Amino acid sequence: MDKLIYLDNGATSYPKPDEVYDFMFNFYKSNGVSPGRSGFDLGLETEEVVHDTRKMLTEFFNGTDPNRLTFSYNASDSLNMICDGILKKGDHVVSTNLEHNSVIRPLNHKAEEGVIEVTYVSCNEKGYINPEDIKAAIKENTKLVIVNHASNVIGTVQDVGAIGKIVKEAGITFAVDASQSAGIVPIDMKAMNIDIVAFTGHKCLMGPTGIGGLCVGESVEIEYSRFGGTGVRSAHPFHLKEFPYRLECGTQNLIGIAGLHAGQKWLRKKGLENIYKEEMQLWDKLRVNLEQIPSVKTYCAESIENHIAVLSFNINGFEAGDVGTMLDVDYNIACRTGLQCAPLIHTYLGTDKIHGTVRFGLGPFNTESHIDAATTAVKEIASIRN
């Protein structure tokens, strides 16, 4: 079998840098003990790496206090903690139709239970949210505004700085789902007036699956929603309120944190701007190539500005799932098809009626030869019914 051409980086970045694999293996082999829970040297050394990772990620998002950088399973876990820890009965939430189910479902469950009400602001035909529409949706009882930074379906990057300014002036908590943007698009919590960043480690941050977290601003009130061991003050009968323990319990995913640690070092060495430039050059070539195929339709892919390297498309006369199968079986190209866990944007695009789209997600290890191979494959599949 020919070597796999991996174009599903919107789901999980693959491969990871060798430095990440090596550090995870070597660190876990030499330091795979519970961090900070015992007084022996190895446990203290392990805790030092955990805390250093908190510091690096806090600096990465331009947060304030490393102790308010808390670890979780992934962005979905983090977003659930935001919803559970902030929202109370009678609250109103403003979100968008670009959201992933990791936002939509927690909000919808609370709305169905009669706890909250939700307003989903729609993007325009190019895939962007007008910040003024967010402002218009805010009510007296609005407690939270939560926005998808970069769409996992159409790749558009929202102006969270402009939205953050509006939300701050209204005195409301502003949370950003940075699942697709953290590690490729700069995020400055202070400059953008972001109160909470929810991130996952296994995408652009170059870590493994099963690790993510929250970077929580100083003024944010977020209650804990899970309870357990913290390794300190064990005689206390209730879960601790201070950070980071407030949002963490039990033994941490040490090998996942090690991956984030190594991923941060790799990103700093490579440079976000360089990674972004290389990915978007390939994305633009792919976009132009696919749009030259008469029966191919792309979605919200007009330019590289305010975009990440995600491209959704369909071939007239084909189900997206069938195209994905042919790409896999006949061309050894991995991609994602369907609704990509973001049903509202597909409803807006009308692609829900045709079972979604084919999505190519580019990463830092894709090459021009991959783009050429993907173009040839799509062209040949499209020619079957022409």
C-alpha positions in Angstrom: 0.0 0.0 0.0 1.2 3.5 -0.8 2.0 5.8 2.1 -1.0 7.4 3.6 -1.7 11.0 2.7 -3.2 12.4 5.9 -5.6 15.3 5.3 -7.7 14.9 8.5 -5.7 17.3 10.7 -9.0 19.1 11.6 -9.8 16.0 13.7 -6.3 15.3 15.1 -2.9 16.5 13.9 -0.9 13.6 12.6 2.0 12.9 12.7 3.3 14.7 15.6 6.8 16.2 15.7 9.5 13.6 16.6 10.4 15.8 19.5 6.9 15.2 21.0 7.0 11.4 20.6 10.5 11.3 22.1 9.9 13.5 25.0 6.6 11.7 25.9 8.2 8.3 25.8 11.4 9.3 27.7 9.7 11.4 30.3 7.0 8.8 31.1 9.6 6.1 31.3 11.8 8.1 33.7 9.2 10.2 35.5 6.0 8.3 35.3 4.9 8.9 39.0 2.1 10.9 40.5 3.3 14.6 40.3 3.7 16.4 43.5 1.7 13.9 45.6 4.7 12.6 47.4 7.8 14.2 48.9 10.4 12.2 47.1 12.6 13.8 44.5 11.1 12.1 41.4 7.6 13.2 42.3 8.8 16.8 42.8 10.7 16.7 39.4 7.6 15.5 37.7 5.5 18.2 39.3 8.0 20.8 38.0 7.3 19.7 34.4 3.6 19.9 35.0 3.9 23.4 36.4 6.3 24.5 33.7 3.7 23.4 31.1 1.1 25.5 32.9 3.5 28.5 32.7 4.2 27.9 29.0 0.6 27.7 28.0 -0.4 30.7 30.2 2.3 32.7 28.3 1.1 31.3 25.0 -2.4 32.6 25.6 -1.1 35.7 27.4 -3.0 34.8 30.5 -2.0 36.0 34.0 -1.7 33.2 36.6 -0.3 29.8 35.7 -2.3 28.2 38.5 -5.4 29.2 36.6 -4.3 27.1 33.6 -6.1 23.9 34.4 -5.9 20.5 32.6 -8.8 18.4 31.4 -9.4 15.6 29.0 -10.0 17.8 25.9 -11.9 20.9 24.8 -15.3 19.2 25.1 -14.5 18.4 28.7 -13.4 22.0 29.3 -16.5 23.5 27.6 -18.7 21.4 29.7 -16.9 22.7 32.8 -17.6 26.2 31.6 -21.3 25.6 31.1 -21.7 23.7 34.4 -19.5 26.1 36.4 -20.9 29.5 35.2 -24.6 29.1 34.3 -27.4 29.1 36.8 -31.2 29.0 36.4 -32.6 32.0 34.6 -29.3 32.8 32.7 -29.1 33.6 29.0 -26.3 32.5 26.7 -25.2 34.0 23.4 -23.4 31.6 21.0 -23.2 31.1 17.2 -24.2 28.7 14.5 -20.6 27.8 13.9 -20.3 25.9 17.1 -19.2 22.3 17.6 -21.5 19.9 19.5 -19.1 20.3 22.5 -20.8 23.7 22.9 -24.2 23.1 21.4 -25.1 20.0 23.4 -24.2 21.2 26.9 -26.2 24.4 26.2 -29.2 22.6 24.6 -29.4 20.2 27.5 -29.6 23.0 30.0 -32.1 24.8 27.8 -34.3 21.7 27.5 -34.2 21.3 31.3 -35.4 24.9 31.7 -32.2 26.1 33.3 -31.1 28.6 30.7 -32.1 30.1 27.3 -29.8 30.3 24.4 -29.5 32.6 21.3 -27.5 31.3 18.4 -26.2 34.2 16.2 -25.8 33.3 12.6 -22.7 34.0 10.4 -23.0 35.7 7.0 -22.7 34.0 3.7 -18.9 34.1 3.9 -18.8 32.4 7.2 -18.2 35.3 9.5 -20.0 36.6 12.6 -20.8 40.3 12.7 -19.8 41.4 16.2 -22.8 43.8 16.2 -25.1 40.8 15.9 -23.6 39.5 19.2 -24.2 42.9 20.8 -27.8 42.8 19.6 -28.4 39.4 21.1 -27.3 40.3 24.6 -30.1 40.6 27.1 -30.3 41.8 30.7 -29.9 38.2 32.0 -27.1 37.2 29.6 -24.4 35.5 31.7 -22.1 34.1 29.1 -21.0 34.6 25.4 -19.2 31.6 23.9 -17.8 31.7 20.4 -16.0 29.3 18.1 -12.7 30.9 17.2 -12.0 28.9 14.0 -14.7 26.7 12.3 -13.9 23.0 12.0 -16.2 22.9 9.0 -15.5 26.0 6.9 -12.2 27.2 8.5 -13.3 30.8 9.0 -11.6 32.7 11.9 -13.8 35.0 13.9 -12.8 38.5 15.1 -12.8 37.5 18.7 -11.1 40.8 19.6 -14.0 42.9 18.4 -16.5 40.5 20.0 -14.5 40.5 23.2 -14.6 44.3 23.4 -18.4 44.3 23.1 -18.8 41.6 25.7 -16.4 43.3 28.2 -18.3 46.6 27.9 -21.5 44.6 28.7 -19.9 43.1 31.8 -20.4 39.5 30.6 -18.1 36.5 30.7 -16.5 35.8 27.3 -15.4 32.2 26.5 -13.6 31.2 23.3 -13.5 27.6 21.9 -10.0 27.5 20.6 -10.0 23.8 19.5 -9.0 24.6 16.0 -7.1 27.8 16.5 -4.8 27.2 19.5 -1.4 26.4 18.1 -1.9 28.1 14.7 -3.7 31.4 15.3 -2.3 33.8 18.0 -4.6 34.2 21.0 -4.0 37.1 23.3 -6.5 37.0 26.2 -5.7 40.5 27.4 -5.7 42.2 24.0 -8.8 40.3 22.9 -10.7 40.7 26.2 -11.1 36.9 26.5 -12.1 35.6 29.9 -11.7 31.9 29.3 -9.9 29.9 26.6 -10.9 26.3 26.1 -8.3 24.3 24.2 -7.5 20.7 23.2 -4.0 19.3 23.0 -4.3 16.9 20.1 -4.7 19.3 17.2 -2.5 22.3 16.5 -0.9 22.2 19.9 0.8 19.0 18.7 0.0 17.0 21.9 -1.7 13.6 22.2 -5.4 12.8 22.5 -6.9 12.8 26.0 -5.4 16.2 27.1 -6.8 19.7 27.0 -7.6 22.5 29.4 -8.8 25.9 30.3 -7.0 29.2 30.7 -9.1 31.2 33.1 -8.9 34.9 33.6 -8.4 36.5 37.1 -11.9 37.9 37.4 -13.9 34.8 36.3 -16.1 33.1 38.7 -16.4 29.4 37.7 -17.6 26.8 40.2 -16.3 23.3 40.3 -18.5 20.6 38.9 -16.5 17.5 39.9 -14.9 16.4 43.1 -12.1 14.1 44.3 -8.5 13.9 45.3 -6.1 16.8 44.8 -3.0 15.5 46.6 -3.1 18.3 49.1 -5.2 19.2 52.2 -6.6 15.7 52.2 -8.4 16.2 55.6 -10.6 18.9 54.0 -14.2 17.4 53.6 -14.9 19.4 50.4 -13.2 19.9 47.1 -10.7 22.8 47.2 -11.8 26.2 45.8 -8.3 27.4 44.9 -6.8 27.0 41.5 -5.7 24.8 39.9 -7.4 22.2 42.2 -10.7 23.9 41.7 -11.1 22.5 38.2 -8.9 19.4 38.5 -9.3 16.2 40.5 -7.6 12.8 40.6 -4.3 11.9 39.0 -3.5 13.9 36.0 -2.8 12.7 32.4 0.9 13.0 32.9 2.0 11.7 29.5 -0.6 14.1 27.9 0.9 17.0 29.8 4.4 15.9 28.7 3.1 16.0 25.1 1.8 19.5 25.5 5.2 20.5 27.1 7.1 19.2 24.1 4.5 20.6 21.7 5.0 24.1 23.1 8.7 23.9 22.7 8.3 22.7 19.1 5.8 25.5 18.3 8.1 28.1 19.7 11.1 26.8 17.7 9.1 26.6 14.5 7.1 29.8 15.0 3.3 30.1 14.6 3.7 32.6 11.8 5.8 30.3 9.8 3.6 27.3 10.4 0.5 29.3 9.4 2.1 30.7 6.3 3.2 27.3 5.0 -0.2 25.7 5.7 -2.2 28.5 4.1 0.0 28.5 1.0 -0.8 24.8 0.5 -4.5 25.4 1.4 -4.7 28.2 -1.2 -3.2 25.9 -3.9 -5.7 23.2 -3.0 -8.6 25.7 -3.0 -7.7 27.0 -6.5 -7.2 23.5 -7.8 -10.5 22.2 -6.6 -12.5 25.3 -7.8 -11.2 24.7 -11.3 -13.0 21.3 -11.4 -16.5 22.2 -12.7 -18.5 19.8 -10.6 -16.8 20.7 -7.3 -18.4 23.2 -4.9 -16.3 24.6 -2.0 -17.8 26.3 1.0 -16.7 29.7 2.4 -13.2 29.4 0.9 -12.6 32.7 -0.8 -9.2 33.8 0.4 -6.5 33.0 3.0 -7.5 36.0 5.1 -9.0 35.2 8.5 -8.9 31.5 7.7 -7.3 28.2 8.8 -6.2 25.4 6.6 -9.6 23.6 6.6 -11.5 23.2 3.3 -15.0 21.7 2.9 -16.3 20.7 -0.5 -18.7 18.4 -2.3 -18.8 16.8 -5.8 -22.1 17.1 -7.6 -23.9 13.8 -7.8 -21.9 12.2 -5.0 -22.6 11.6 -1.4 -19.8 13.1 0.8 -19.4 9.7 2.5 -18.9 7.9 -0.8 -16.3 10.4 -1.9 -14.5 9.9 1.4 -14.5 6.1 0.9 -13.1 6.4 -2.6 -10.4 8.7 -1.4 -9.5 6.2 1.3 -9.7 3.0 -0.6 -8.6 4.0 -4.1 -6.1 6.8 -3.3 -5.1 6.2 0.3 -6.1 9.7 1.3 -7.5 10.2 4.8 -10.2 12.9 5.3 -13.4 13.6 7.2 -16.9 13.5 5.8 -20.4 14.2 7.2 -21.5 16.9 9.5 -18.2 17.1 11.5 -20.1 17.4 14.8 -21.2 21.0 13.8 -24.8 20.6 12.6 -25.9 24.2 12.8 -23.5 25.5 10.2 -24.4 22.6 7.9 -28.1 23.6 8.2 -27.1 27.2 7.3 -25.2 26.0 4.2 -27.9 23.5 3.2 -25.4 20.7 3.3 -27.3 18.9 6.1 -29.8 17.8 3.3 -26.9 16.0 1.4 -25.3 14.5 4.5 -22.6 17.1 5.0 -19.3 17.7 3.2 -15.9 16.3 2.5 -13.3 18.0 4.6 -9.6 18.3 4.0 -7.6 19.5 7.0 -4.0 20.4 6.4 -1.2 20.3 8.9 2.4 21.3 9.2 3.6 18.0 7.7 1.6 18.2 4.5 3.5 18.9 1.3 2.8 20.1 -2.3 2.8 16.5 -3.4 -0.1 15.8 -1.1 -2.0 18.7 -2.6 -1.3 17.4 -6.1 -2.4 13.9 -5.2 -5.6 15.1 -3.6 -6.4 17.3 -6.6 -5.9 14.4 -9.0 -8.0 12.1 -6.9 -10.9 14.6 -6.7 -10.7 15.3 -10.4 -10.8 11.6 -11.2 -13.7 10.9 -8.9 -15.6 13.8 -10.4 -15.0 12.6 -13.9 -16.9 9.3 -13.2 -20.3 11.0 -13.6 -19.3 13.7 -16.2 
